[in-house]
Amino acid sequence: MLDRPHTNALSGARGPPDRARIVSSVQGNDALDPRCYAPIGLEPRTRALLTAVPLAGALLREGLSSRRQRPFWAVTLRAVTIPKVAFTETKLPNGLRVIISVDHAAPVVSLVVDYDVGSRNEKPGKTGFAHLFEHLMYKGSQNVADGELAALIQNYGGDHNGQTDKDHTIYFEEVPANQLEMVLFLEADRMKALALTKENLANQLEAVKEERRFRVDNQPYGKTSELLEDLIRHARSPGNPERLD
């Protein structure tokens, strides 16, 4: 029961005392029932305002209570529409698969060469070759000097990189669309005639070792993933690109 002088919540005018009996004995599911709040003796707009305030508090309490009771793994799922990517696929006489997806949103082209080989193909006691060859692919080829691939792509404002994992090794370039022929030539040349020399091998072997020390050996718990993979398979993992034996 609430008895006090009343100020009109909308006009601000102060008048004689009105008796507003607000029933607030809310229990259980009644917290969501607006009939539990019944201001009496007030004009309709003021009644609506006074009804909304305690009702909002009850809804908030109910929401917090529901969150506390909901399991931590409970999530709200919403339908997600995955956009379709149109593409064509062709197999060349030499066995290469060519996948083309056309998008004219910007005047650029992206070339990705994906080799179906990775650290999973390495043998116990002879690991690290997949990562090593990724490095060697940037040390020049028959018609492209050491460092020239990066210089040519950057000269046109492009970008490039490579990545080795357990089941693949990829190389990509992003350049203006009118330089597609150039990056196709660069990839074809190092695919056909990589510059494998003793100097390049020795140089990049040290680079791969340093990456291993930086990313794994000198990091707290750096070898955790390797140990877990070995424990799961009771022997040896299918190959970690950072592992060197």
N, C-alpha and C positions, 0 to 999 in steps of 0.2 A: 504494500500500500504506500503511495506517495502523495502527500498533501503539502503543497507549497504555492506561493504566488506564481502566477504564470505570465510569461512574456511571449507574445505571439512570435513564433519563430520566423515568420515570413515578413511581417510588417515592422517588428521591433516595438510595437505599442505595448505598454504595460497596463494591465487592467485589473479588475478585481480578481481575487483568488478563484481559480477553477480547480475542480477536483478531477484529477486524472488518475484513474485507477489502472495501473499497468500490471497485468497478470504475468508474472515471470516465473511461475513454478514449472520450469522446463525440465523434463526428464526423458531419457532414452531418445527415441526417434522424434519426440515432440519438438526437438531443437530445430527441426526444419519446417515446422508447421506454423505459418503466420497467424493462425487463430489463437495461438498462445499469448499473443500480445494484443491487448484490446484497450487502447486509450478511450476513455468515455467522457463526453461532455465538451468536446473540442470541435472546432470547425473542420471540415473534411481534409483540407490541405495540411493543417497542423497534425491531425490524426495520422495522416499518411507519413509525415516526417518522423513523428515519434515512434511509429510502428517500424519504420525502416532501420532506425539506429540499433535497437536491441536485436532485431532480426539479423542484421549484418554481423553483430558480434557472435550470435549463435551459429551462423553459417561458418564463420572463421574458426570457432572452437571445434565444430564438427569436422572441418577440413583438416585441422591440425591433428585431431584424434585419429582420423582415417589414415593420415600419413604415418603416424606412429605405429598403427596396427598393420600397415602394408609391409610385406616382406621386402628386404632390401634389394632383391633381384627383380621385383615386379616393375615393369616398364609399360608405358603406353605406346602401342604400335599404331602407326599410321601408314596408310597405303602410299608407297613411293613408286612413281612412274619413271622407269628407266628409259631414257631416250634411245631410240634405235639408231644405230650407226650403219649407214649403207656402205657396202664395200664390194669389190670384185676380187676374185682370187684366180690366179693363173699359175700353172706349173711349167717352168722352162725345160727345154731338152736336157740341160745339165742337172736337173733335179731341184733347182731353187724354186721355192714358192714365193710368188709376188702378190702381196695384198695391197690394194689401192683403195683409199677412202678420200673422196673429194669433198672439200669444204672451202668455199670462196669467201669466208668471213674476213680473211686478211690475205694480203698478197705475199704469203710466205709458204714454204714447203718444209716438211719434216721427213727425214729419211731415217729409218731404223733398220739395222741389220742384226738379226737375231740368230746366233749360232746355237744349235741344239747340243750343247756340251758345257759342262761345268765341273765343279769339284766332285760331283758324284762319280765321275769317270776315272778319278784317280785311284791308285792302288795304295794299300797300307804301306807306310814307310817311304812313299814317294808322292808327297802331297805338295800343293802350292803351285803346280804347273799352270792351272787354269788362270790364276791371278797373274802369274808371271807373263803368260802370253798376252793377256790383256794389255800389260804395259808395253810389251814389245811391238804391239800393233801401232804404237805412236812413234816408233823410232825410225820411220822411213820405209820406203819400198823401192821397187825398180825405177820408177819415174818420179818419185816424190822424196825429197830430202828430209832428214831428221828435223822435225819441228815445222816443216812447210805446211802440213795439213792444218795445223792450228792457225798458222799465220794467214793462210788463204781464207779460211772461214771467218776469222775475226776481222779481216780486211773488209768484208762485206756486211759486217755487223751481225754475224751469225753466232751460233753457240754449238758446242759439241761436248760429248763425254762418253764414257764407257762404264760398264758395270758387270761384275762377275758374281754368280750365285751358284747354288748347288746344281741346278738343272739348266742353266743357260748362261750365255755371255752375249751382251748386247752393246752395240755402238750406235750413237745417233748424232744427227746434225740437223740444225734448224737454220735456214738461210732464206734470203729473198727468192721468190719463185723462179726468177730468171737465172738462178745459179744451181738449179737441179742437176744439170748435166755435169757440172763441176764436182759435186759431192758424189755422184754416181761413179765418176772416174776415180776419185780418191779411194772409195771403198773397193772398187773392182781391182785397183792396182795393188792394194795391200792384201786383198784376198788371194790374188794370184802369185805375187812375188814379194813377200815380206823380206825386209833386210835383216836376216838372221846372221849376225856377226858375233865373234867372241867379245868384242868391246861392248856391244849393245847388251849381250847376255849378262856379262859381269856387272855392268852398270845398273841394269834393271833388277837384277837379283838382290843387290844391296838395297835398292829402293823398296822392294817388296818386303824384305826383312825389317826395314825401318818402320814400314806401315804396320807390320805385325807387332813390333814392340810398342808402338804408339797406341794402337787400338786394342790390343789384347794383353800382352805380357806385362805392361806397366800400368794397367788399369785395375782398380779394386774389383775383384771377382770377374776379371776379364775372361777367364777360361771357363766360366760357369756353363755357358751354352754348350761348349764342346763336351764337358763332363756329363751333362744331362743327356745329350744325344747318345753318348756311349753307353750310359746306364740303361736308357730306354731300349736300346737294341742289343744289350748284353755283349756287345763286341765293339764295333766301330761304327760311327755315324756314316751316312752316305756321302759325307764330304763337307768340310767347312772351308770356304775360299780363303780364310785367313790362316789356315793351318799349314805349317811348314815342317816336313820331316827330313 
